[in-house]
């Protein structure tokens, strides 16, 4: 029987504007090479990839009672994610992220809308009894839940349920290191990017940041983009990998796909090295498609990718 993952998250659309030069300039018009409207949000992309990997994924969120909200729910449903716990709020509009996607990186502009509205009362009663794993993304955008994650993860751990989260970028740049550190003892998988982790702890590199983490914490996986990724287990084992040798098309959702790969690997009981390689493959595959949730690879496809591609030197 497939493991059950509850994703408690933000939900929005991504409008992806792509080309060789996507940097806006005042009073000047530029032409794009591509434009796509796709399902967005860190939590949703992770959920879609988890479902593609064969897990029973149930999404808990809020969207506006509008066309974009229905687009999000329909897209999740089409990708085999259970959306019966998504609430439509007629008083607010669905959130939107505009992604300016260049050849090497991207910039994001977000209209919050319903993104920060999830509250503890929206969490289903059966959550702790049915979930094998609980995940959320965008710690800094989910204003309504930020003070409650410690309680949620604490209850989950009491029920033998594993947990994970991805911070995302702090648009206010407050970073809240004490709050993050307080949550980590209840977190099975902490999955920040290198830039996020170093900003949280105010240091120059990810290795120095790892030394700032509380003594009691679970596995930490740090996403480093084209430089690859690393994983440090709760026992202190540290492994690093370069990135897979590929030519990216769009980096949107790569980190969220990495999250899904790591969660899947954890639930399957893979070793730290196997988990890091599998997660890195999921992240790399995401860069070869437009929009992180446009396609979700099956486990066999990820395995084939790993056999056919080597790591960059």
Secondary structure, 3 states (H helix, E strand, C coil): CCCEEEEECCCEEEEEEECCCCCCCCCCCCCCCEEEEEEECHHHHHHHHHHHCCCEEEEEEEEECCHHHHHHHHHHHHCCCEEEEEEEECCCCCEEEEEEECCCCEEEEEECCCCCCCCHHHCCCCHHHHCCEEEECCCCCCCCCCCCHHHHHHHHHHCCCEEEECCCCCCCCCCCHHHHHHHHCCCCEECCEHHHHHHHHCCCCHHHHHCCCCCCCCEEEEECHHHCEEEECCCCCEEEECCECCCCCCCCCHHHHHHHHHHHHHHCCCCHHHHHHHHHHHHHHHCCCCCCCCCCCCHHHHHHHHHHCCECC
